[in-house]
Amino acid sequence: MEQQLGRKLADSTVRSRLPELVRKGLVLCADREGISPSGHACSRYRLLDVGMAV
């Protein structure tokens, strides 16, 4: 996955990279109806087949 992104994942958290992973076609925003443990609205993501192969 690091090769497709062009940088290391260790440089920041996966959560902050989710929009980039969506743009790269590795992750899909499944919906925006999730609720975080603190009760705030949040998006839910799922890994695409190509993301699983990486």
All heavy atoms as atom14 arrays in JSON, in Angstrom:
{
  "sequence": "MEQQLGRKLADSTVRSRLPELVRKGLVLCADREGISPSGHACSRYRLLDVGMAV",
  "atom14_mask": [
    [1, 1, 1, 1, 1, 1, 1, 1, 0, 0, 0, 0, 0, 0],
    [1, 1, 1, 1, 1, 1, 1, 1, 1, 0, 0, 0, 0, 0],
    [1, 1, 1, 1, 1, 1, 1, 1, 1, 0, 0, 0, 0, 0],
    [1, 1, 1, 1, 1, 1, 1, 1, 1, 0, 0, 0, 0, 0],
    [1, 1, 1, 1, 1, 1, 1, 1, 0, 0, 0, 0, 0, 0],
    [1, 1, 1, 1, 0, 0, 0, 0, 0, 0, 0, 0, 0, 0],
    [1, 1, 1, 1, 1, 1, 1, 1, 1, 1, 1, 0, 0, 0],
    [1, 1, 1, 1, 1, 1, 1, 1, 1, 0, 0, 0, 0, 0],
    [1, 1, 1, 1, 1, 1, 1, 1, 0, 0, 0, 0, 0, 0],
    [1, 1, 1, 1, 1, 0, 0, 0, 0, 0, 0, 0, 0, 0],
    [1, 1, 1, 1, 1, 1, 1, 1, 0, 0, 0, 0, 0, 0],
    [1, 1, 1, 1, 1, 1, 0, 0, 0, 0, 0, 0, 0, 0],
    [1, 1, 1, 1, 1, 1, 1, 0, 0, 0, 0, 0, 0, 0],
    [1, 1, 1, 1, 1, 1, 1, 0, 0, 0, 0, 0, 0, 0],
    [1, 1, 1, 1, 1, 1, 1, 1, 1, 1, 1, 0, 0, 0],
    [1, 1, 1, 1, 1, 1, 0, 0, 0, 0, 0, 0, 0, 0],
    [1, 1, 1, 1, 1, 1, 1, 1, 1, 1, 1, 0, 0, 0],
    [1, 1, 1, 1, 1, 1, 1, 1, 0, 0, 0, 0, 0, 0],
    [1, 1, 1, 1, 1, 1, 1, 0, 0, 0, 0, 0, 0, 0],
    [1, 1, 1, 1, 1, 1, 1, 1, 1, 0, 0, 0, 0, 0],
    [1, 1, 1, 1, 1, 1, 1, 1, 0, 0, 0, 0, 0, 0],
    [1, 1, 1, 1, 1, 1, 1, 0, 0, 0, 0, 0, 0, 0],
    [1, 1, 1, 1, 1, 1, 1, 1, 1, 1, 1, 0, 0, 0],
    [1, 1, 1, 1, 1, 1, 1, 1, 1, 0, 0, 0, 0, 0],
    [1, 1, 1, 1, 0, 0, 0, 0, 0, 0, 0, 0, 0, 0],
    [1, 1, 1, 1, 1, 1, 1, 1, 0, 0, 0, 0, 0, 0],
    [1, 1, 1, 1, 1, 1, 1, 0, 0, 0, 0, 0, 0, 0],
    [1, 1, 1, 1, 1, 1, 1, 1, 0, 0, 0, 0, 0, 0],
    [1, 1, 1, 1, 1, 1, 0, 0, 0, 0, 0, 0, 0, 0],
    [1, 1, 1, 1, 1, 0, 0, 0, 0, 0, 0, 0, 0, 0],
    [1, 1, 1, 1, 1, 1, 1, 1, 0, 0, 0, 0, 0, 0],
    [1, 1, 1, 1, 1, 1, 1, 1, 1, 1, 1, 0, 0, 0],
    [1, 1, 1, 1, 1, 1, 1, 1, 1, 0, 0, 0, 0, 0],
    [1, 1, 1, 1, 0, 0, 0, 0, 0, 0, 0, 0, 0, 0],
    [1, 1, 1, 1, 1, 1, 1, 1, 0, 0, 0, 0, 0, 0],
    [1, 1, 1, 1, 1, 1, 0, 0, 0, 0, 0, 0, 0, 0],
    [1, 1, 1, 1, 1, 1, 1, 0, 0, 0, 0, 0, 0, 0],
    [1, 1, 1, 1, 1, 1, 0, 0, 0, 0, 0, 0, 0, 0],
    [1, 1, 1, 1, 0, 0, 0, 0, 0, 0, 0, 0, 0, 0],
    [1, 1, 1, 1, 1, 1, 1, 1, 1, 1, 0, 0, 0, 0],
    [1, 1, 1, 1, 1, 0, 0, 0, 0, 0, 0, 0, 0, 0],
    [1, 1, 1, 1, 1, 1, 0, 0, 0, 0, 0, 0, 0, 0],
    [1, 1, 1, 1, 1, 1, 0, 0, 0, 0, 0, 0, 0, 0],
    [1, 1, 1, 1, 1, 1, 1, 1, 1, 1, 1, 0, 0, 0],
    [1, 1, 1, 1, 1, 1, 1, 1, 1, 1, 1, 1, 0, 0],
    [1, 1, 1, 1, 1, 1, 1, 1, 1, 1, 1, 0, 0, 0],
    [1, 1, 1, 1, 1, 1, 1, 1, 0, 0, 0, 0, 0, 0],
    [1, 1, 1, 1, 1, 1, 1, 1, 0, 0, 0, 0, 0, 0],
    [1, 1, 1, 1, 1, 1, 1, 1, 0, 0, 0, 0, 0, 0],
    [1, 1, 1, 1, 1, 1, 1, 0, 0, 0, 0, 0, 0, 0],
    [1, 1, 1, 1, 0, 0, 0, 0, 0, 0, 0, 0, 0, 0],
    [1, 1, 1, 1, 1, 1, 1, 1, 0, 0, 0, 0, 0, 0],
    [1, 1, 1, 1, 1, 0, 0, 0, 0, 0, 0, 0, 0, 0],
    [1, 1, 1, 1, 1, 1, 1, 0, 0, 0, 0, 0, 0, 0]
  ],
  "atom14_positions": [
    [[0.82, -1.18, 0.0], [0.0, 0.0, 0.0], [0.87, 1.25, 0.0], [0.51, 2.24, -0.63], [-0.93, -0.01, 1.2], [-1.91, 1.14, 1.18], [-3.11, 1.2, 2.5], [-3.97, -0.32, 2.32], [0.0, 0.0, 0.0], [0.0, 0.0, 0.0], [0.0, 0.0, 0.0], [0.0, 0.0, 0.0], [0.0, 0.0, 0.0], [0.0, 0.0, 0.0]],
    [[1.99, 1.22, 0.69], [2.88, 2.38, 0.74], [3.37, 2.77, -0.64], [3.5, 3.96, -0.95], [4.05, 2.12, 1.68], [3.63, 2.04, 3.13], [4.77, 1.65, 4.05], [5.84, 1.25, 3.57], [4.57, 1.75, 5.27], [0.0, 0.0, 0.0], [0.0, 0.0, 0.0], [0.0, 0.0, 0.0], [0.0, 0.0, 0.0], [0.0, 0.0, 0.0]],
    [[3.61, 1.79, -1.51], [4.08, 2.09, -2.87], [3.0, 2.82, -3.66], [3.3, 3.75, -4.4], [4.48, 0.81, -3.59], [5.76, 0.21, -3.05], [6.07, -1.12, -3.72], [5.19, -1.76, -4.28], [7.31, -1.52, -3.66], [0.0, 0.0, 0.0], [0.0, 0.0, 0.0], [0.0, 0.0, 0.0], [0.0, 0.0, 0.0], [0.0, 0.0, 0.0]],
    [[1.75, 2.42, -3.51], [0.67, 3.08, -4.25], [0.43, 4.5, -3.75], [0.06, 5.37, -4.51], [-0.62, 2.27, -4.15], [-0.55, 1.02, -4.99], [-1.91, 0.41, -5.2], [-2.92, 0.91, -4.74], [-1.94, -0.7, -5.91], [0.0, 0.0, 0.0], [0.0, 0.0, 0.0], [0.0, 0.0, 0.0], [0.0, 0.0, 0.0], [0.0, 0.0, 0.0]],
    [[0.64, 4.72, -2.46], [0.45, 6.06, -1.91], [1.65, 6.95, -2.17], [1.54, 8.17, -2.17], [0.21, 5.98, -0.4], [-1.1, 5.34, 0.04], [-1.13, 5.22, 1.54], [-2.27, 6.16, -0.46], [0.0, 0.0, 0.0], [0.0, 0.0, 0.0], [0.0, 0.0, 0.0], [0.0, 0.0, 0.0], [0.0, 0.0, 0.0], [0.0, 0.0, 0.0]],
    [[2.8, 6.34, -2.37], [4.0, 7.12, -2.61], [4.65, 7.64, -1.35], [5.53, 8.48, -1.39], [0.0, 0.0, 0.0], [0.0, 0.0, 0.0], [0.0, 0.0, 0.0], [0.0, 0.0, 0.0], [0.0, 0.0, 0.0], [0.0, 0.0, 0.0], [0.0, 0.0, 0.0], [0.0, 0.0, 0.0], [0.0, 0.0, 0.0], [0.0, 0.0, 0.0]],
    [[4.22, 7.14, -0.21], [4.83, 7.52, 1.07], [4.5, 6.48, 2.13], [3.64, 5.65, 1.94], [4.37, 8.9, 1.51], [2.88, 9.02, 1.72], [2.49, 10.41, 2.15], [2.59, 11.34, 1.05], [1.57, 12.01, 0.55], [0.38, 11.85, 1.06], [1.73, 12.82, -0.45], [0.0, 0.0, 0.0], [0.0, 0.0, 0.0], [0.0, 0.0, 0.0]],
    [[5.17, 6.54, 3.25], [4.97, 5.56, 4.32], [3.71, 5.86, 5.12], [3.38, 7.02, 5.35], [6.16, 5.58, 5.27], [7.43, 5.09, 4.65], [8.54, 5.09, 5.68], [9.36, 3.85, 5.46], [10.17, 3.51, 6.59], [0.0, 0.0, 0.0], [0.0, 0.0, 0.0], [0.0, 0.0, 0.0], [0.0, 0.0, 0.0], [0.0, 0.0, 0.0]],
    [[3.02, 4.82, 5.54], [1.85, 4.99, 6.39], [2.23, 5.41, 7.8], [1.43, 6.01, 8.49], [1.03, 3.7, 6.44], [0.19, 3.4, 5.21], [-0.51, 2.06, 5.38], [-0.82, 4.49, 4.97], [0.0, 0.0, 0.0], [0.0, 0.0, 0.0], [0.0, 0.0, 0.0], [0.0, 0.0, 0.0], [0.0, 0.0, 0.0], [0.0, 0.0, 0.0]],
    [[3.42, 5.12, 8.23], [3.84, 5.44, 9.58], [3.97, 6.94, 9.81], [4.02, 7.39, 10.93], [5.17, 4.76, 9.89], [0.0, 0.0, 0.0], [0.0, 0.0, 0.0], [0.0, 0.0, 0.0], [0.0, 0.0, 0.0], [0.0, 0.0, 0.0], [0.0, 0.0, 0.0], [0.0, 0.0, 0.0], [0.0, 0.0, 0.0], [0.0, 0.0, 0.0]],
    [[3.99, 7.74, 8.74], [4.13, 9.19, 8.89], [2.91, 9.84, 9.5], [2.99, 10.93, 10.03], [4.44, 9.83, 7.54], [5.79, 9.4, 6.99], [6.65, 8.98, 7.78], [5.97, 9.51, 5.78], [0.0, 0.0, 0.0], [0.0, 0.0, 0.0], [0.0, 0.0, 0.0], [0.0, 0.0, 0.0], [0.0, 0.0, 0.0], [0.0, 0.0, 0.0]],
    [[1.76, 9.24, 9.41], [0.55, 9.77, 10.03], [-0.42, 8.61, 10.24], [-0.19, 7.5, 9.79], [-0.09, 10.85, 9.17], [-0.61, 10.29, 8.01], [0.0, 0.0, 0.0], [0.0, 0.0, 0.0], [0.0, 0.0, 0.0], [0.0, 0.0, 0.0], [0.0, 0.0, 0.0], [0.0, 0.0, 0.0], [0.0, 0.0, 0.0], [0.0, 0.0, 0.0]],
    [[-1.51, 8.89, 10.9], [-2.46, 7.82, 11.17], [-3.28, 7.48, 9.94], [-3.45, 8.29, 9.03], [-3.44, 8.23, 12.29], [-4.21, 9.33, 11.84], [-2.71, 8.59, 13.56], [0.0, 0.0, 0.0], [0.0, 0.0, 0.0], [0.0, 0.0, 0.0], [0.0, 0.0, 0.0], [0.0, 0.0, 0.0], [0.0, 0.0, 0.0], [0.0, 0.0, 0.0]],
    [[-3.79, 6.28, 9.9], [-4.63, 5.84, 8.78], [-5.88, 6.71, 8.72], [-6.34, 7.07, 7.64], [-4.99, 4.34, 8.92], [-6.02, 3.93, 7.88], [-3.75, 3.49, 8.8], [0.0, 0.0, 0.0], [0.0, 0.0, 0.0], [0.0, 0.0, 0.0], [0.0, 0.0, 0.0], [0.0, 0.0, 0.0], [0.0, 0.0, 0.0], [0.0, 0.0, 0.0]],
    [[-6.42, 7.09, 9.85], [-7.63, 7.92, 9.86], [-7.42, 9.24, 9.13], [-8.28, 9.68, 8.37], [-8.08, 8.18, 11.29], [-9.37, 8.98, 11.36], [-9.85, 9.14, 12.76], [-8.77, 9.54, 13.63], [-8.92, 10.1, 14.8], [-10.13, 10.33, 15.26], [-7.9, 10.41, 15.54], [0.0, 0.0, 0.0], [0.0, 0.0, 0.0], [0.0, 0.0, 0.0]],
    [[-6.29, 9.86, 9.3], [-6.04, 11.11, 8.59], [-5.75, 10.89, 7.12], [-5.85, 11.8, 6.31], [-4.89, 11.88, 9.24], [-3.68, 11.17, 9.1], [0.0, 0.0, 0.0], [0.0, 0.0, 0.0], [0.0, 0.0, 0.0], [0.0, 0.0, 0.0], [0.0, 0.0, 0.0], [0.0, 0.0, 0.0], [0.0, 0.0, 0.0], [0.0, 0.0, 0.0]],
    [[-5.43, 9.65, 6.75], [-5.16, 9.32, 5.36], [-6.37, 8.78, 4.61], [-6.3, 8.52, 3.42], [-4.05, 8.26, 5.28], [-2.7, 8.74, 5.68], [-2.05, 9.45, 4.49], [-0.81, 10.07, 4.83], [0.38, 9.53, 4.62], [0.49, 8.37, 4.04], [1.46, 10.18, 4.98], [0.0, 0.0, 0.0], [0.0, 0.0, 0.0], [0.0, 0.0, 0.0]],
    [[-7.49, 8.59, 5.28], [-8.66, 8.0, 4.62], [-9.09, 8.76, 3.36], [-9.35, 8.11, 2.33], [-9.82, 7.85, 5.6], [-9.69, 6.65, 6.54], [-10.74, 6.72, 7.64], [-9.78, 5.35, 5.79], [0.0, 0.0, 0.0], [0.0, 0.0, 0.0], [0.0, 0.0, 0.0], [0.0, 0.0, 0.0], [0.0, 0.0, 0.0], [0.0, 0.0, 0.0]],
    [[-9.17, 10.09, 3.36], [-9.53, 10.77, 2.1], [-8.55, 10.47, 0.96], [-8.95, 10.3, -0.19], [-9.51, 12.25, 2.47], [-9.74, 12.27, 3.95], [-9.07, 11.04, 4.47], [0.0, 0.0, 0.0], [0.0, 0.0, 0.0], [0.0, 0.0, 0.0], [0.0, 0.0, 0.0], [0.0, 0.0, 0.0], [0.0, 0.0, 0.0], [0.0, 0.0, 0.0]],
    [[-7.27, 10.36, 1.29], [-6.27, 10.03, 0.28], [-6.47, 8.6, -0.22], [-6.37, 8.33, -1.42], [-4.87, 10.19, 0.87], [-3.77, 9.94, -0.11], [-2.4, 10.18, 0.49], [-2.29, 10.57, 1.66], [-1.43, 9.96, -0.24], [0.0, 0.0, 0.0], [0.0, 0.0, 0.0], [0.0, 0.0, 0.0], [0.0, 0.0, 0.0], [0.0, 0.0, 0.0]],
    [[-6.78, 7.67, 0.67], [-7.02, 6.28, 0.28], [-8.25, 6.17, -0.6], [-8.3, 5.36, -1.52], [-7.15, 5.4, 1.52], [-5.9, 5.25, 2.37], [-6.23, 4.53, 3.68], [-4.81, 4.53, 1.62], [0.0, 0.0, 0.0], [0.0, 0.0, 0.0], [0.0, 0.0, 0.0], [0.0, 0.0, 0.0], [0.0, 0.0, 0.0], [0.0, 0.0, 0.0]],
    [[-9.26, 7.01, -0.34], [-10.46, 7.03, -1.19], [-10.09, 7.53, -2.58], [-10.48, 6.94, -3.59], [-11.57, 7.91, -0.56], [-12.7, 8.15, -1.54], [-12.09, 7.27, 0.72], [0.0, 0.0, 0.0], [0.0, 0.0, 0.0], [0.0, 0.0, 0.0], [0.0, 0.0, 0.0], [0.0, 0.0, 0.0], [0.0, 0.0, 0.0], [0.0, 0.0, 0.0]],
    [[-9.31, 8.61, -2.66], [-8.89, 9.15, -3.97], [-8.07, 8.15, -4.76], [-8.16, 8.07, -5.98], [-8.08, 10.44, -3.78], [-8.91, 11.65, -3.45], [-8.11, 12.93, -3.57], [-6.93, 12.98, -2.74], [-6.89, 13.33, -1.46], [-8.0, 13.68, -0.85], [-5.76, 13.34, -0.8], [0.0, 0.0, 0.0], [0.0, 0.0, 0.0], [0.0, 0.0, 0.0]],
    [[-7.26, 7.33, -4.06], [-6.42, 6.32, -4.72], [-7.21, 5.08, -5.13], [-6.7, 4.21, -5.8], [-5.28, 5.89, -3.8], [-4.32, 6.99, -3.45], [-3.36, 7.25, -4.58], [-2.32, 8.26, -4.15], [-1.34, 8.51, -5.16], [0.0, 0.0, 0.0], [0.0, 0.0, 0.0], [0.0, 0.0, 0.0], [0.0, 0.0, 0.0], [0.0, 0.0, 0.0]],
    [[-8.47, 4.98, -4.7], [-9.3, 3.84, -5.07], [-9.06, 2.6, -4.23], [-9.41, 1.5, -4.64], [0.0, 0.0, 0.0], [0.0, 0.0, 0.0], [0.0, 0.0, 0.0], [0.0, 0.0, 0.0], [0.0, 0.0, 0.0], [0.0, 0.0, 0.0], [0.0, 0.0, 0.0], [0.0, 0.0, 0.0], [0.0, 0.0, 0.0], [0.0, 0.0, 0.0]],
    [[-8.49, 2.75, -3.04], [-8.23, 1.61, -2.16], [-9.33, 1.43, -1.12], [-9.54, 0.33, -0.6], [-6.88, 1.78, -1.46], [-5.67, 1.89, -2.39], [-4.43, 2.24, -1.6], [-5.47, 0.62, -3.17], [0.0, 0.0, 0.0], [0.0, 0.0, 0.0], [0.0, 0.0, 0.0], [0.0, 0.0, 0.0], [0.0, 0.0, 0.0], [0.0, 0.0, 0.0]],
    [[-10.03, 2.52, -0.81], [-11.05, 2.52, 0.24], [-12.27, 3.25, -0.31], [-12.15, 4.17, -1.12], [-10.5, 3.25, 1.5], [-11.57, 3.44, 2.55], [-9.33, 2.48, 2.08], [0.0, 0.0, 0.0], [0.0, 0.0, 0.0], [0.0, 0.0, 0.0], [0.0, 0.0, 0.0], [0.0, 0.0, 0.0], [0.0, 0.0, 0.0], [0.0, 0.0, 0.0]],
    [[-13.46, 2.84, 0.14], [-14.7, 3.48, -0.26], [-15.39, 4.03, 0.98], [-15.44, 3.35, 2.02], [-15.61, 2.45, -0.94], [-17.02, 2.92, -1.29], [-16.97, 3.9, -2.46], [-17.88, 1.74, -1.64], [0.0, 0.0, 0.0], [0.0, 0.0, 0.0], [0.0, 0.0, 0.0], [0.0, 0.0, 0.0], [0.0, 0.0, 0.0], [0.0, 0.0, 0.0]],
    [[-15.91, 5.24, 0.89], [-16.73, 5.77, 1.98], [-18.09, 5.09, 1.86], [-18.87, 5.39, 0.96], [-16.84, 7.29, 1.86], [-17.81, 8.01, 3.2], [0.0, 0.0, 0.0], [0.0, 0.0, 0.0], [0.0, 0.0, 0.0], [0.0, 0.0, 0.0], [0.0, 0.0, 0.0], [0.0, 0.0, 0.0], [0.0, 0.0, 0.0], [0.0, 0.0, 0.0]],
    [[-18.35, 4.15, 2.75], [-19.58, 3.35, 2.67], [-20.82, 4.19, 2.99], [-21.84, 4.08, 2.32], [-19.49, 2.16, 3.61], [0.0, 0.0, 0.0], [0.0, 0.0, 0.0], [0.0, 0.0, 0.0], [0.0, 0.0, 0.0], [0.0, 0.0, 0.0], [0.0, 0.0, 0.0], [0.0, 0.0, 0.0], [0.0, 0.0, 0.0], [0.0, 0.0, 0.0]],
    [[-20.74, 5.02, 4.02], [-21.82, 5.94, 4.35], [-21.32, 6.97, 5.35], [-20.23, 6.84, 5.88], [-23.07, 5.2, 4.87], [-22.82, 4.5, 6.2], [-22.38, 5.16, 7.16], [-23.09, 3.29, 6.28], [0.0, 0.0, 0.0], [0.0, 0.0, 0.0], [0.0, 0.0, 0.0], [0.0, 0.0, 0.0], [0.0, 0.0, 0.0], [0.0, 0.0, 0.0]],
    [[-22.12, 7.96, 5.59], [-21.76, 9.03, 6.53], [-22.73, 9.05, 7.71], [-22.97, 10.09, 8.3], [-21.75, 10.37, 5.81], [-20.63, 10.46, 4.81], [-20.56, 11.83, 4.17], [-19.3, 11.99, 3.45], [-19.12, 11.67, 2.18], [-20.1, 11.14, 1.49], [-17.94, 11.86, 1.6], [0.0, 0.0, 0.0], [0.0, 0.0, 0.0], [0.0, 0.0, 0.0]],
    [[-23.28, 7.89, 8.02], [-24.3, 7.81, 9.07], [-23.8, 7.15, 10.34], [-24.59, 6.78, 11.2], [-25.52, 7.06, 8.52], [-26.14, 7.76, 7.33], [-27.23, 6.95, 6.66], [-27.6, 5.88, 7.19], [-27.7, 7.38, 5.61], [0.0, 0.0, 0.0], [0.0, 0.0, 0.0], [0.0, 0.0, 0.0], [0.0, 0.0, 0.0], [0.0, 0.0, 0.0]],
    [[-22.49, 6.97, 10.46], [-21.93, 6.34, 11.65], [-21.96, 7.26, 12.86], [-22.1, 8.47, 12.75], [0.0, 0.0, 0.0], [0.0, 0.0, 0.0], [0.0, 0.0, 0.0], [0.0, 0.0, 0.0], [0.0, 0.0, 0.0], [0.0, 0.0, 0.0], [0.0, 0.0, 0.0], [0.0, 0.0, 0.0], [0.0, 0.0, 0.0], [0.0, 0.0, 0.0]],
    [[-21.84, 6.66, 14.02], [-21.77, 7.4, 15.28], [-20.5, 6.95, 15.99], [-20.29, 5.76, 16.22], [-22.99, 7.12, 16.18], [-24.29, 7.48, 15.45], [-22.88, 7.86, 17.5], [-24.47, 8.95, 15.17], [0.0, 0.0, 0.0], [0.0, 0.0, 0.0], [0.0, 0.0, 0.0], [0.0, 0.0, 0.0], [0.0, 0.0, 0.0], [0.0, 0.0, 0.0]],
    [[-19.66, 7.9, 16.36], [-18.41, 7.59, 17.05], [-18.7, 7.19, 18.5], [-19.81, 7.43, 19.01], [-17.48, 8.8, 17.01], [-17.98, 9.81, 17.86], [0.0, 0.0, 0.0], [0.0, 0.0, 0.0], [0.0, 0.0, 0.0], [0.0, 0.0, 0.0], [0.0, 0.0, 0.0], [0.0, 0.0, 0.0], [0.0, 0.0, 0.0], [0.0, 0.0, 0.0]],
    [[-17.72, 6.59, 19.17], [-17.92, 6.24, 20.59], [-18.29, 7.44, 21.46], [-18.97, 7.3, 22.47], [-16.57, 5.65, 21.01], [-15.99, 5.12, 19.74], [-16.44, 6.08, 18.68], [0.0, 0.0, 0.0], [0.0, 0.0, 0.0], [0.0, 0.0, 0.0], [0.0, 0.0, 0.0], [0.0, 0.0, 0.0], [0.0, 0.0, 0.0], [0.0, 0.0, 0.0]],
    [[-17.87, 8.64, 21.04], [-18.2, 9.84, 21.82], [-19.54, 10.44, 21.41], [-19.95, 11.47, 21.94], [-17.09, 10.88, 21.66], [-16.96, 11.25, 20.3], [0.0, 0.0, 0.0], [0.0, 0.0, 0.0], [0.0, 0.0, 0.0], [0.0, 0.0, 0.0], [0.0, 0.0, 0.0], [0.0, 0.0, 0.0], [0.0, 0.0, 0.0], [0.0, 0.0, 0.0]],
    [[-20.25, 9.79, 20.45], [-21.58, 10.24, 20.06], [-21.63, 11.2, 18.89], [-22.69, 11.69, 18.54], [0.0, 0.0, 0.0], [0.0, 0.0, 0.0], [0.0, 0.0, 0.0], [0.0, 0.0, 0.0], [0.0, 0.0, 0.0], [0.0, 0.0, 0.0], [0.0, 0.0, 0.0], [0.0, 0.0, 0.0], [0.0, 0.0, 0.0], [0.0, 0.0, 0.0]],
    [[-20.5, 11.47, 18.27], [-20.45, 12.38, 17.12], [-20.67, 11.62, 15.81], [-20.38, 10.44, 15.71], [-19.11, 13.11, 17.08], [-18.88, 13.99, 18.24], [-18.17, 13.6, 19.36], [-19.3, 15.25, 18.48], [-18.16, 14.59, 20.22], [-18.83, 15.6, 19.72], [0.0, 0.0, 0.0], [0.0, 0.0, 0.0], [0.0, 0.0, 0.0], [0.0, 0.0, 0.0]],
    [[-21.16, 12.35, 14.82], [-21.35, 11.76, 13.49], [-19.99, 11.45, 12.87], [-19.02, 12.18, 13.07], [-22.12, 12.72, 12.6], [0.0, 0.0, 0.0], [0.0, 0.0, 0.0], [0.0, 0.0, 0.0], [0.0, 0.0, 0.0], [0.0, 0.0, 0.0], [0.0, 0.0, 0.0], [0.0, 0.0, 0.0], [0.0, 0.0, 0.0], [0.0, 0.0, 0.0]],
    [[-19.91, 10.36, 12.13], [-18.66, 10.0, 11.46], [-18.96, 9.16, 10.23], [-20.03, 8.58, 10.1], [-17.72, 9.25, 12.4], [-18.32, 7.67, 12.95], [0.0, 0.0, 0.0], [0.0, 0.0, 0.0], [0.0, 0.0, 0.0], [0.0, 0.0, 0.0], [0.0, 0.0, 0.0], [0.0, 0.0, 0.0], [0.0, 0.0, 0.0], [0.0, 0.0, 0.0]],
    [[-18.02, 9.15, 9.33], [-18.13, 8.34, 8.12], [-17.65, 6.93, 8.4], [-16.79, 6.71, 9.24], [-17.28, 8.94, 6.99], [-17.73, 10.21, 6.65], [0.0, 0.0, 0.0], [0.0, 0.0, 0.0], [0.0, 0.0, 0.0], [0.0, 0.0, 0.0], [0.0, 0.0, 0.0], [0.0, 0.0, 0.0], [0.0, 0.0, 0.0], [0.0, 0.0, 0.0]],
    [[-18.22, 5.98, 7.67], [-17.77, 4.59, 7.76], [-17.18, 4.21, 6.42], [-17.74, 4.52, 5.37], [-18.93, 3.66, 8.14], [-19.41, 3.94, 9.55], [-20.44, 2.96, 9.99], [-21.74, 3.31, 9.38], [-22.89, 2.81, 9.8], [-22.93, 1.96, 10.79], [-24.01, 3.17, 9.2], [0.0, 0.0, 0.0], [0.0, 0.0, 0.0], [0.0, 0.0, 0.0]],
    [[-16.04, 3.56, 6.45], [-15.3, 3.21, 5.24], [-15.21, 1.71, 5.11], [-15.3, 0.98, 6.09], [-13.89, 3.79, 5.31], [-13.87, 5.3, 5.32], [-14.0, 6.0, 6.5], [-13.72, 6.01, 4.14], [-13.98, 7.39, 6.51], [-13.71, 7.39, 4.14], [-13.84, 8.07, 5.33], [-13.82, 9.44, 5.34], [0.0, 0.0, 0.0], [0.0, 0.0, 0.0]],
    [[-15.0, 1.26, 3.86], [-14.73, -0.17, 3.65], [-13.6, -0.29, 2.64], [-13.43, 0.54, 1.75], [-15.97, -0.92, 3.22], [-16.4, -0.73, 1.82], [-17.61, -1.63, 1.52], [-18.06, -1.43, 0.17], [-17.6, -2.13, -0.87], [-16.71, -3.06, -0.69], [-18.05, -1.87, -2.08], [0.0, 0.0, 0.0], [0.0, 0.0, 0.0], [0.0, 0.0, 0.0]],
    [[-12.84, -1.34, 2.83], [-11.71, -1.62, 1.96], [-12.21, -2.22, 0.64], [-13.05, -3.12, 0.66], [-10.8, -2.63, 2.67], [-9.35, -2.72, 2.29], [-8.67, -1.38, 2.35], [-8.65, -3.7, 3.19], [0.0, 0.0, 0.0], [0.0, 0.0, 0.0], [0.0, 0.0, 0.0], [0.0, 0.0, 0.0], [0.0, 0.0, 0.0], [0.0, 0.0, 0.0]],
    [[-11.76, -1.69, -0.47], [-12.11, -2.24, -1.78], [-11.24, -3.46, -2.08], [-10.2, -3.65, -1.45], [-11.94, -1.19, -2.87], [-12.9, -0.01, -2.77], [-12.52, 1.07, -3.77], [-14.32, -0.46, -3.0], [0.0, 0.0, 0.0], [0.0, 0.0, 0.0], [0.0, 0.0, 0.0], [0.0, 0.0, 0.0], [0.0, 0.0, 0.0], [0.0, 0.0, 0.0]],
    [[-11.66, -4.28, -3.03], [-10.9, -5.49, -3.37], [-9.45, -5.17, -3.71], [-8.54, -5.87, -3.29], [-11.56, -6.23, -4.53], [-12.89, -6.86, -4.14], [-13.11, -7.06, -2.93], [-13.69, -7.11, -5.03], [0.0, 0.0, 0.0], [0.0, 0.0, 0.0], [0.0, 0.0, 0.0], [0.0, 0.0, 0.0], [0.0, 0.0, 0.0], [0.0, 0.0, 0.0]],
    [[-9.21, -4.1, -4.46], [-7.85, -3.73, -4.82], [-7.04, -3.35, -3.58], [-5.86, -3.64, -3.48], [-7.82, -2.6, -5.89], [-8.3, -1.29, -5.31], [-6.44, -2.43, -6.45], [0.0, 0.0, 0.0], [0.0, 0.0, 0.0], [0.0, 0.0, 0.0], [0.0, 0.0, 0.0], [0.0, 0.0, 0.0], [0.0, 0.0, 0.0], [0.0, 0.0, 0.0]],
    [[-7.69, -2.73, -2.58], [-7.01, -2.38, -1.34], [-6.64, -3.61, -0.53], [-5.63, -3.64, 0.16], [0.0, 0.0, 0.0], [0.0, 0.0, 0.0], [0.0, 0.0, 0.0], [0.0, 0.0, 0.0], [0.0, 0.0, 0.0], [0.0, 0.0, 0.0], [0.0, 0.0, 0.0], [0.0, 0.0, 0.0], [0.0, 0.0, 0.0], [0.0, 0.0, 0.0]],
    [[-7.44, -4.66, -0.62], [-7.16, -5.9, 0.1], [-5.99, -6.64, -0.55], [-5.24, -7.32, 0.12], [-8.4, -6.78, 0.16], [-9.5, -6.14, 0.97], [-11.0, -7.11, 0.99], [-10.62, -8.23, 2.31], [0.0, 0.0, 0.0], [0.0, 0.0, 0.0], [0.0, 0.0, 0.0], [0.0, 0.0, 0.0], [0.0, 0.0, 0.0], [0.0, 0.0, 0.0]],
    [[-5.85, -6.5, -1.86], [-4.77, -7.19, -2.58], [-3.41, -6.55, -2.31], [-2.4, -7.18, -2.44], [-5.05, -7.18, -4.08], [0.0, 0.0, 0.0], [0.0, 0.0, 0.0], [0.0, 0.0, 0.0], [0.0, 0.0, 0.0], [0.0, 0.0, 0.0], [0.0, 0.0, 0.0], [0.0, 0.0, 0.0], [0.0, 0.0, 0.0], [0.0, 0.0, 0.0]],
    [[-3.42, -5.27, -1.95], [-2.17, -4.56, -1.68], [-1.69, -5.01, -0.35], [-0.68, -5.31, -0.02], [-2.4, -3.03, -1.69], [-1.14, -2.3, -1.31], [-2.87, -2.6, -3.04], [0.0, 0.0, 0.0], [0.0, 0.0, 0.0], [0.0, 0.0, 0.0], [0.0, 0.0, 0.0], [0.0, 0.0, 0.0], [0.0, 0.0, 0.0], [0.0, 0.0, 0.0]]
  ]
}
